[in-house]
Amino acid sequence: VEPMVKKGLMARTEQIRVEREQTDLHGQLALAGETIKKTQAAITEAQLQVNELGLQLQQEALSDLTQALADLSVVDETIRGATDKVARTDIRSPVDGIVNTLDVNTLGAFVQPGAVVAGIVPTSETLLVEARVSPRDVAFIQPNQEALIKVTAYDFSIFGGIEGKVSNITADSLVDQKTGEPYYQVRVATEKSTLTRNGKTYSIIPGMICSVDIKTGRKTILNYLLKPINKARQEAMSER
């Protein structure tokens, strides 16, 4: 600008105005630079805050989820307990049948474990017969052995018996309260629940007395004939 003033191409007042504008522009540029730096710093700070806020939100969400899962576990346990209580109030018979006797008929009565609540007449095709076996014979009995049930109410020579299989043997002996004699209780599952003669069906109901023949093995007539001889021979050899 100064050379132009010296050559007379620009007035001194114009020079002053231009120089003032240049100074103002330099000031504005410097201010803009500072503003840019501050803005960039603010952006960086804001980004850090956003990241910290995101991490905080994640931690809070994880904490809320953990608490919710713990609450859900407590609720599930409460539901299971309530369901178990409800299930215990519903007494179910192990077999399908018709109620024959009702031993407990008081609303809200307390029932001891193992107590008889009701007598059920089974309607299924099979029966469960309880038999008593002497301790000296129980060693020869095992589950799934074949058995023949004879119902005393029906003459065996006329009506025959019912085929069945041993289903359960008590682990320990029991004692008859009247006679004091020990015994093992054996349960025999029958293949049917009725007897048939001349096309007519005869029902078997709970309480009927039966005798049970359990097949522990088979022997020929020769085995029976030789048994005394073999026994005497073994005893003679043991004495020697």
ChimeraX commands (.cxc) that place a marker at each C-alpha (Angstrom):
marker #1 position 0.00,0.00,0.00 radius 0.5
marker #1 position 2.84,2.42,0.89 radius 0.5
marker #1 position 4.44,2.32,-2.61 radius 0.5
marker #1 position 1.10,3.15,-4.16 radius 0.5
marker #1 position 0.78,6.18,-1.88 radius 0.5
marker #1 position 4.27,7.37,-2.81 radius 0.5
marker #1 position 3.46,7.08,-6.50 radius 0.5
marker #1 position 0.25,9.00,-5.95 radius 0.5
marker #1 position -1.94,6.11,-6.87 radius 0.5
marker #1 position -3.68,5.99,-3.46 radius 0.5
marker #1 position -4.58,8.69,-1.03 radius 0.5
marker #1 position -3.13,8.68,2.49 radius 0.5
marker #1 position -6.58,8.36,4.00 radius 0.5
marker #1 position -7.28,5.32,1.87 radius 0.5
marker #1 position -3.98,3.82,3.04 radius 0.5
marker #1 position -4.99,4.27,6.66 radius 0.5
marker #1 position -8.39,2.67,6.02 radius 0.5
marker #1 position -6.86,-0.36,4.25 radius 0.5
marker #1 position -4.23,-0.87,6.94 radius 0.5
marker #1 position -6.94,-0.66,9.61 radius 0.5
marker #1 position -8.97,-3.31,7.74 radius 0.5
marker #1 position -5.89,-5.54,7.48 radius 0.5
marker #1 position -5.31,-5.20,11.21 radius 0.5
marker #1 position -8.94,-6.02,11.89 radius 0.5
marker #1 position -8.78,-9.06,9.63 radius 0.5
marker #1 position -5.62,-10.34,11.32 radius 0.5
marker #1 position -7.34,-9.92,14.66 radius 0.5
marker #1 position -10.41,-11.76,13.42 radius 0.5
marker #1 position -8.23,-14.58,12.08 radius 0.5
marker #1 position -6.41,-14.88,15.39 radius 0.5
marker #1 position -9.71,-14.88,17.26 radius 0.5
marker #1 position -11.12,-17.49,14.88 radius 0.5
marker #1 position -8.05,-19.65,15.48 radius 0.5
marker #1 position -8.52,-19.43,19.23 radius 0.5
marker #1 position -12.22,-20.21,18.82 radius 0.5
marker #1 position -11.37,-23.27,16.71 radius 0.5
marker #1 position -8.94,-24.51,19.37 radius 0.5
marker #1 position -11.51,-23.99,22.13 radius 0.5
marker #1 position -14.18,-25.69,20.04 radius 0.5
marker #1 position -11.93,-28.69,19.36 radius 0.5
marker #1 position -11.11,-28.93,23.07 radius 0.5
marker #1 position -14.81,-28.73,23.90 radius 0.5
marker #1 position -15.56,-31.46,21.37 radius 0.5
marker #1 position -12.85,-33.67,22.88 radius 0.5
marker #1 position -14.20,-33.04,26.39 radius 0.5
marker #1 position -17.73,-33.76,25.25 radius 0.5
marker #1 position -16.60,-37.02,23.63 radius 0.5
marker #1 position -14.90,-38.07,26.86 radius 0.5
marker #1 position -18.06,-37.26,28.80 radius 0.5
marker #1 position -20.12,-39.25,26.31 radius 0.5
marker #1 position -17.79,-42.23,26.69 radius 0.5
marker #1 position -17.87,-41.97,30.49 radius 0.5
marker #1 position -21.65,-41.63,30.42 radius 0.5
marker #1 position -21.92,-44.67,28.16 radius 0.5
marker #1 position -19.73,-46.72,30.50 radius 0.5
marker #1 position -21.75,-45.51,33.49 radius 0.5
marker #1 position -25.00,-46.41,31.77 radius 0.5
marker #1 position -23.62,-49.86,30.91 radius 0.5
marker #1 position -22.56,-50.42,34.51 radius 0.5
marker #1 position -25.95,-49.26,35.79 radius 0.5
marker #1 position -27.73,-51.50,33.28 radius 0.5
marker #1 position -25.56,-54.47,34.29 radius 0.5
marker #1 position -26.24,-53.78,37.97 radius 0.5
marker #1 position -29.99,-53.54,37.29 radius 0.5
marker #1 position -29.87,-56.80,35.32 radius 0.5
marker #1 position -28.01,-58.59,38.13 radius 0.5
marker #1 position -30.55,-57.36,40.68 radius 0.5
marker #1 position -33.44,-58.36,38.43 radius 0.5
marker #1 position -32.03,-61.88,38.03 radius 0.5
marker #1 position -31.59,-62.16,41.81 radius 0.5
marker #1 position -35.18,-61.01,42.35 radius 0.5
marker #1 position -36.38,-63.47,39.72 radius 0.5
marker #1 position -34.55,-66.31,41.48 radius 0.5
marker #1 position -36.28,-65.42,44.76 radius 0.5
marker #1 position -39.65,-65.30,43.01 radius 0.5
marker #1 position -39.01,-68.67,41.33 radius 0.5
marker #1 position -38.10,-70.23,44.69 radius 0.5
marker #1 position -41.26,-68.78,46.23 radius 0.5
marker #1 position -43.35,-70.15,43.36 radius 0.5
marker #1 position -41.77,-73.60,43.70 radius 0.5
marker #1 position -42.47,-73.62,47.43 radius 0.5
marker #1 position -46.07,-72.56,46.90 radius 0.5
marker #1 position -46.51,-75.13,44.11 radius 0.5
marker #1 position -45.13,-77.86,46.37 radius 0.5
marker #1 position -47.55,-76.87,49.15 radius 0.5
marker #1 position -50.46,-76.97,46.71 radius 0.5
marker #1 position -49.31,-80.35,45.35 radius 0.5
marker #1 position -49.16,-81.78,48.88 radius 0.5
marker #1 position -52.79,-80.86,49.44 radius 0.5
marker #1 position -53.78,-82.99,46.44 radius 0.5
marker #1 position -53.71,-86.69,47.37 radius 0.5
marker #1 position -53.44,-88.99,44.38 radius 0.5
marker #1 position -53.99,-92.73,44.34 radius 0.5
marker #1 position -51.16,-94.79,42.82 radius 0.5
marker #1 position -53.77,-96.74,40.82 radius 0.5
marker #1 position -57.00,-95.92,39.03 radius 0.5
marker #1 position -60.07,-97.06,40.91 radius 0.5
marker #1 position -63.13,-96.26,42.97 radius 0.5
marker #1 position -63.06,-95.01,46.57 radius 0.5
marker #1 position -64.24,-97.86,48.78 radius 0.5
marker #1 position -63.54,-96.48,52.27 radius 0.5
marker #1 position -62.64,-93.01,53.50 radius 0.5
marker #1 position -60.51,-93.05,56.65 radius 0.5
marker #1 position -60.07,-89.26,56.91 radius 0.5
marker #1 position -63.10,-87.06,56.29 radius 0.5
marker #1 position -62.45,-84.00,58.49 radius 0.5
marker #1 position -61.76,-80.76,56.62 radius 0.5
marker #1 position -58.26,-79.48,57.40 radius 0.5
marker #1 position -57.29,-82.62,59.33 radius 0.5
marker #1 position -53.58,-83.39,59.75 radius 0.5
marker #1 position -52.53,-86.74,58.27 radius 0.5
marker #1 position -49.49,-88.56,59.63 radius 0.5
marker #1 position -46.93,-89.81,57.08 radius 0.5
marker #1 position -47.81,-93.33,55.96 radius 0.5
marker #1 position -51.34,-93.15,57.37 radius 0.5
marker #1 position -54.19,-94.71,55.40 radius 0.5
marker #1 position -56.39,-92.00,53.92 radius 0.5
marker #1 position -58.76,-94.04,51.78 radius 0.5
marker #1 position -59.34,-97.51,50.40 radius 0.5
marker #1 position -59.36,-97.73,46.60 radius 0.5
marker #1 position -60.93,-100.51,44.56 radius 0.5
marker #1 position -58.71,-100.75,41.47 radius 0.5
marker #1 position -60.40,-100.60,38.09 radius 0.5
marker #1 position -57.31,-101.54,36.11 radius 0.5
marker #1 position -56.68,-104.96,34.64 radius 0.5
marker #1 position -54.04,-105.82,37.24 radius 0.5
marker #1 position -54.05,-106.23,41.02 radius 0.5
marker #1 position -51.31,-105.93,43.60 radius 0.5
marker #1 position -51.34,-108.84,46.03 radius 0.5
marker #1 position -49.47,-108.60,49.33 radius 0.5
marker #1 position -48.08,-111.89,50.59 radius 0.5
marker #1 position -46.06,-112.88,53.64 radius 0.5
marker #1 position -42.97,-115.01,53.23 radius 0.5
marker #1 position -41.03,-116.73,55.99 radius 0.5
marker #1 position -37.44,-115.50,56.52 radius 0.5
marker #1 position -36.17,-119.02,55.76 radius 0.5
marker #1 position -37.71,-118.86,52.26 radius 0.5
marker #1 position -37.08,-115.24,51.28 radius 0.5
marker #1 position -33.55,-115.96,50.01 radius 0.5
marker #1 position -35.02,-117.90,47.08 radius 0.5
marker #1 position -37.39,-115.11,46.01 radius 0.5
marker #1 position -36.50,-112.26,43.68 radius 0.5
marker #1 position -38.37,-109.73,41.51 radius 0.5
marker #1 position -39.98,-110.90,38.25 radius 0.5
marker #1 position -40.37,-114.48,39.44 radius 0.5
marker #1 position -43.60,-116.06,38.25 radius 0.5
marker #1 position -46.34,-116.68,40.80 radius 0.5
marker #1 position -49.78,-118.25,40.97 radius 0.5
marker #1 position -52.43,-116.51,43.09 radius 0.5
marker #1 position -55.23,-118.64,44.51 radius 0.5
marker #1 position -58.24,-116.73,45.85 radius 0.5
marker #1 position -59.78,-118.60,48.79 radius 0.5
marker #1 position -63.23,-117.21,47.97 radius 0.5
marker #1 position -63.15,-119.16,44.70 radius 0.5
marker #1 position -62.40,-122.89,44.71 radius 0.5
marker #1 position -59.09,-123.30,42.90 radius 0.5
marker #1 position -60.10,-126.69,41.48 radius 0.5
marker #1 position -63.07,-125.01,39.80 radius 0.5
marker #1 position -62.04,-121.43,39.04 radius 0.5
marker #1 position -58.29,-121.81,38.83 radius 0.5
marker #1 position -55.89,-119.04,39.80 radius 0.5
marker #1 position -54.35,-115.85,38.45 radius 0.5
marker #1 position -50.86,-115.61,37.01 radius 0.5
marker #1 position -48.59,-112.88,38.31 radius 0.5
marker #1 position -45.01,-111.80,38.93 radius 0.5
marker #1 position -43.12,-110.68,42.01 radius 0.5
marker #1 position -42.79,-106.88,41.86 radius 0.5
marker #1 position -41.31,-105.98,45.24 radius 0.5
marker #1 position -39.75,-107.51,48.37 radius 0.5
marker #1 position -39.28,-105.55,51.59 radius 0.5
marker #1 position -35.64,-104.84,52.43 radius 0.5
marker #1 position -36.07,-105.90,56.05 radius 0.5
marker #1 position -38.31,-108.29,57.93 radius 0.5
marker #1 position -41.51,-107.22,59.65 radius 0.5
marker #1 position -43.21,-108.64,62.75 radius 0.5
marker #1 position -46.81,-109.77,63.05 radius 0.5
marker #1 position -48.31,-107.75,65.91 radius 0.5
marker #1 position -50.58,-110.61,66.95 radius 0.5
marker #1 position -48.32,-113.66,66.69 radius 0.5
marker #1 position -44.91,-112.01,67.00 radius 0.5
marker #1 position -43.70,-114.04,64.01 radius 0.5
marker #1 position -41.25,-112.33,61.63 radius 0.5
marker #1 position -41.99,-112.21,57.91 radius 0.5
marker #1 position -41.07,-110.47,54.68 radius 0.5
marker #1 position -43.77,-108.71,52.70 radius 0.5
marker #1 position -43.81,-109.59,49.01 radius 0.5
marker #1 position -45.95,-107.79,46.45 radius 0.5
marker #1 position -47.14,-109.71,43.41 radius 0.5
marker #1 position -48.61,-107.94,40.37 radius 0.5
marker #1 position -51.30,-109.96,38.61 radius 0.5
marker #1 position -51.89,-110.14,34.88 radius 0.5
marker #1 position -55.66,-109.68,35.30 radius 0.5
marker #1 position -58.15,-108.77,38.01 radius 0.5
marker #1 position -60.91,-111.32,37.39 radius 0.5
marker #1 position -61.54,-115.05,37.18 radius 0.5
marker #1 position -63.53,-116.57,34.35 radius 0.5
marker #1 position -65.58,-119.77,34.26 radius 0.5
marker #1 position -68.02,-120.88,31.58 radius 0.5
marker #1 position -67.97,-117.42,30.01 radius 0.5
marker #1 position -68.85,-115.66,33.26 radius 0.5
marker #1 position -66.51,-113.20,34.93 radius 0.5
marker #1 position -65.93,-113.17,38.69 radius 0.5
marker #1 position -64.42,-110.04,40.23 radius 0.5
marker #1 position -61.69,-109.97,42.85 radius 0.5
marker #1 position -62.04,-107.15,45.35 radius 0.5
marker #1 position -59.68,-105.78,48.01 radius 0.5
marker #1 position -59.75,-107.68,51.27 radius 0.5
marker #1 position -60.10,-111.13,49.75 radius 0.5
marker #1 position -57.68,-113.68,51.17 radius 0.5
marker #1 position -55.25,-115.32,48.76 radius 0.5
marker #1 position -52.48,-117.86,48.84 radius 0.5
marker #1 position -49.50,-117.25,46.59 radius 0.5
marker #1 position -47.30,-119.94,45.06 radius 0.5
marker #1 position -44.03,-118.41,43.89 radius 0.5
marker #1 position -42.05,-120.44,41.37 radius 0.5
marker #1 position -38.49,-120.36,42.65 radius 0.5
marker #1 position -37.24,-123.07,40.27 radius 0.5
marker #1 position -38.02,-126.37,38.61 radius 0.5
marker #1 position -37.03,-129.90,39.60 radius 0.5
marker #1 position -37.61,-133.24,37.94 radius 0.5
marker #1 position -38.98,-136.30,39.74 radius 0.5
marker #1 position -35.45,-137.74,39.67 radius 0.5
marker #1 position -34.18,-134.68,41.58 radius 0.5
marker #1 position -36.69,-135.31,44.35 radius 0.5
marker #1 position -35.83,-139.04,44.48 radius 0.5
marker #1 position -32.09,-138.40,44.65 radius 0.5
marker #1 position -32.27,-135.49,47.11 radius 0.5
marker #1 position -32.19,-137.69,50.30 radius 0.5
marker #1 position -29.33,-139.76,48.88 radius 0.5
marker #1 position -27.28,-136.71,47.89 radius 0.5
marker #1 position -27.93,-135.10,51.28 radius 0.5
marker #1 position -26.80,-138.22,53.16 radius 0.5
marker #1 position -23.72,-138.48,50.96 radius 0.5
marker #1 position -22.73,-134.84,51.61 radius 0.5
marker #1 position -23.19,-135.29,55.36 radius 0.5
marker #1 position -21.10,-138.47,55.34 radius 0.5
marker #1 position -18.29,-136.72,53.46 radius 0.5
marker #1 position -18.36,-133.76,55.86 radius 0.5
marker #1 position -18.03,-136.13,58.86 radius 0.5
marker #1 position -14.88,-137.61,57.39 radius 0.5
marker link #1:1,2 radius 0.2
marker link #1:2,3 radius 0.2
marker link #1:3,4 radius 0.2
marker link #1:4,5 radius 0.2
marker link #1:5,6 radius 0.2
marker link #1:6,7 radius 0.2
marker link #1:7,8 radius 0.2
marker link #1:8,9 radius 0.2
marker link #1:9,10 radius 0.2
marker link #1:10,11 radius 0.2
marker link #1:11,12 radius 0.2
marker link #1:12,13 radius 0.2
marker link #1:13,14 radius 0.2
marker link #1:14,15 radius 0.2
marker link #1:15,16 radius 0.2
marker link #1:16,17 radius 0.2
marker link #1:17,18 radius 0.2
marker link #1:18,19 radius 0.2
marker link #1:19,20 radius 0.2
marker link #1:20,21 radius 0.2
marker link #1:21,22 radius 0.2
marker link #1:22,23 radius 0.2
marker link #1:23,24 radius 0.2
marker link #1:24,25 radius 0.2
marker link #1:25,26 radius 0.2
marker link #1:26,27 radius 0.2
marker link #1:27,28 radius 0.2
marker link #1:28,29 radius 0.2
marker link #1:29,30 radius 0.2
marker link #1:30,31 radius 0.2
marker link #1:31,32 radius 0.2
marker link #1:32,33 radius 0.2
marker link #1:33,34 radius 0.2
marker link #1:34,35 radius 0.2
marker link #1:35,36 radius 0.2
marker link #1:36,37 radius 0.2
marker link #1:37,38 radius 0.2
marker link #1:38,39 radius 0.2
marker link #1:39,40 radius 0.2
marker link #1:40,41 radius 0.2
marker link #1:41,42 radius 0.2
marker link #1:42,43 radius 0.2
marker link #1:43,44 radius 0.2
marker link #1:44,45 radius 0.2
marker link #1:45,46 radius 0.2
marker link #1:46,47 radius 0.2
marker link #1:47,48 radius 0.2
marker link #1:48,49 radius 0.2
marker link #1:49,50 radius 0.2
marker link #1:50,51 radius 0.2
marker link #1:51,52 radius 0.2
marker link #1:52,53 radius 0.2
marker link #1:53,54 radius 0.2
marker link #1:54,55 radius 0.2
marker link #1:55,56 radius 0.2
marker link #1:56,57 radius 0.2
marker link #1:57,58 radius 0.2
marker link #1:58,59 radius 0.2
marker link #1:59,60 radius 0.2
marker link #1:60,61 radius 0.2
marker link #1:61,62 radius 0.2
marker link #1:62,63 radius 0.2
marker link #1:63,64 radius 0.2
marker link #1:64,65 radius 0.2
marker link #1:65,66 radius 0.2
marker link #1:66,67 radius 0.2
marker link #1:67,68 radius 0.2
marker link #1:68,69 radius 0.2
marker link #1:69,70 radius 0.2
marker link #1:70,71 radius 0.2
marker link #1:71,72 radius 0.2
marker link #1:72,73 radius 0.2
marker link #1:73,74 radius 0.2
marker link #1:74,75 radius 0.2
marker link #1:75,76 radius 0.2
marker link #1:76,77 radius 0.2
marker link #1:77,78 radius 0.2
marker link #1:78,79 radius 0.2
marker link #1:79,80 radius 0.2
marker link #1:80,81 radius 0.2
marker link #1:81,82 radius 0.2
marker link #1:82,83 radius 0.2
marker link #1:83,84 radius 0.2
marker link #1:84,85 radius 0.2
marker link #1:85,86 radius 0.2
marker link #1:86,87 radius 0.2
marker link #1:87,88 radius 0.2
marker link #1:88,89 radius 0.2
marker link #1:89,90 radius 0.2
marker link #1:90,91 radius 0.2
marker link #1:91,92 radius 0.2
marker link #1:92,93 radius 0.2
marker link #1:93,94 radius 0.2
marker link #1:94,95 radius 0.2
marker link #1:95,96 radius 0.2
marker link #1:96,97 radius 0.2
marker link #1:97,98 radius 0.2
marker link #1:98,99 radius 0.2
marker link #1:99,100 radius 0.2
marker link #1:100,101 radius 0.2
marker link #1:101,102 radius 0.2
marker link #1:102,103 radius 0.2
marker link #1:103,104 radius 0.2
marker link #1:104,105 radius 0.2
marker link #1:105,106 radius 0.2
marker link #1:106,107 radius 0.2
marker link #1:107,108 radius 0.2
marker link #1:108,109 radius 0.2
marker link #1:109,110 radius 0.2
marker link #1:110,111 radius 0.2
marker link #1:111,112 radius 0.2
marker link #1:112,113 radius 0.2
marker link #1:113,114 radius 0.2
marker link #1:114,115 radius 0.2
marker link #1:115,116 radius 0.2
marker link #1:116,117 radius 0.2
marker link #1:117,118 radius 0.2
marker link #1:118,119 radius 0.2
marker link #1:119,120 radius 0.2
marker link #1:120,121 radius 0.2
marker link #1:121,122 radius 0.2
marker link #1:122,123 radius 0.2
marker link #1:123,124 radius 0.2
marker link #1:124,125 radius 0.2
marker link #1:125,126 radius 0.2
marker link #1:126,127 radius 0.2
marker link #1:127,128 radius 0.2
marker link #1:128,129 radius 0.2
marker link #1:129,130 radius 0.2
marker link #1:130,131 radius 0.2
marker link #1:131,132 radius 0.2
marker link #1:132,133 radius 0.2
marker link #1:133,134 radius 0.2
marker link #1:134,135 radius 0.2
marker link #1:135,136 radius 0.2
marker link #1:136,137 radius 0.2
marker link #1:137,138 radius 0.2
marker link #1:138,139 radius 0.2
marker link #1:139,140 radius 0.2
marker link #1:140,141 radius 0.2
marker link #1:141,142 radius 0.2
marker link #1:142,143 radius 0.2
marker link #1:143,144 radius 0.2
marker link #1:144,145 radius 0.2
marker link #1:145,146 radius 0.2
marker link #1:146,147 radius 0.2
marker link #1:147,148 radius 0.2
marker link #1:148,149 radius 0.2
marker link #1:149,150 radius 0.2
marker link #1:150,151 radius 0.2
marker link #1:151,152 radius 0.2
marker link #1:152,153 radius 0.2
marker link #1:153,154 radius 0.2
marker link #1:154,155 radius 0.2
marker link #1:155,156 radius 0.2
marker link #1:156,157 radius 0.2
marker link #1:157,158 radius 0.2
marker link #1:158,159 radius 0.2
marker link #1:159,160 radius 0.2
marker link #1:160,161 radius 0.2
marker link #1:161,162 radius 0.2
marker link #1:162,163 radius 0.2
marker link #1:163,164 radius 0.2
marker link #1:164,165 radius 0.2
marker link #1:165,166 radius 0.2
marker link #1:166,167 radius 0.2
marker link #1:167,168 radius 0.2
marker link #1:168,169 radius 0.2
marker link #1:169,170 radius 0.2
marker link #1:170,171 radius 0.2
marker link #1:171,172 radius 0.2
marker link #1:172,173 radius 0.2
marker link #1:173,174 radius 0.2
marker link #1:174,175 radius 0.2
marker link #1:175,176 radius 0.2
marker link #1:176,177 radius 0.2
marker link #1:177,178 radius 0.2
marker link #1:178,179 radius 0.2
marker link #1:179,180 radius 0.2
marker link #1:180,181 radius 0.2
marker link #1:181,182 radius 0.2
marker link #1:182,183 radius 0.2
marker link #1:183,184 radius 0.2
marker link #1:184,185 radius 0.2
marker link #1:185,186 radius 0.2
marker link #1:186,187 radius 0.2
marker link #1:187,188 radius 0.2
marker link #1:188,189 radius 0.2
marker link #1:189,190 radius 0.2
marker link #1:190,191 radius 0.2
marker link #1:191,192 radius 0.2
marker link #1:192,193 radius 0.2
marker link #1:193,194 radius 0.2
marker link #1:194,195 radius 0.2
marker link #1:195,196 radius 0.2
marker link #1:196,197 radius 0.2
marker link #1:197,198 radius 0.2
marker link #1:198,199 radius 0.2
marker link #1:199,200 radius 0.2
marker link #1:200,201 radius 0.2
marker link #1:201,202 radius 0.2
marker link #1:202,203 radius 0.2
marker link #1:203,204 radius 0.2
marker link #1:204,205 radius 0.2
marker link #1:205,206 radius 0.2
marker link #1:206,207 radius 0.2
marker link #1:207,208 radius 0.2
marker link #1:208,209 radius 0.2
marker link #1:209,210 radius 0.2
marker link #1:210,211 radius 0.2
marker link #1:211,212 radius 0.2
marker link #1:212,213 radius 0.2
marker link #1:213,214 radius 0.2
marker link #1:214,215 radius 0.2
marker link #1:215,216 radius 0.2
marker link #1:216,217 radius 0.2
marker link #1:217,218 radius 0.2
marker link #1:218,219 radius 0.2
marker link #1:219,220 radius 0.2
marker link #1:220,221 radius 0.2
marker link #1:221,222 radius 0.2
marker link #1:222,223 radius 0.2
marker link #1:223,224 radius 0.2
marker link #1:224,225 radius 0.2
marker link #1:225,226 radius 0.2
marker link #1:226,227 radius 0.2
marker link #1:227,228 radius 0.2
marker link #1:228,229 radius 0.2
marker link #1:229,230 radius 0.2
marker link #1:230,231 radius 0.2
marker link #1:231,232 radius 0.2
marker link #1:232,233 radius 0.2
marker link #1:233,234 radius 0.2
marker link #1:234,235 radius 0.2
marker link #1:235,236 radius 0.2
marker link #1:236,237 radius 0.2
marker link #1:237,238 radius 0.2
marker link #1:238,239 radius 0.2
marker link #1:239,240 radius 0.2
view
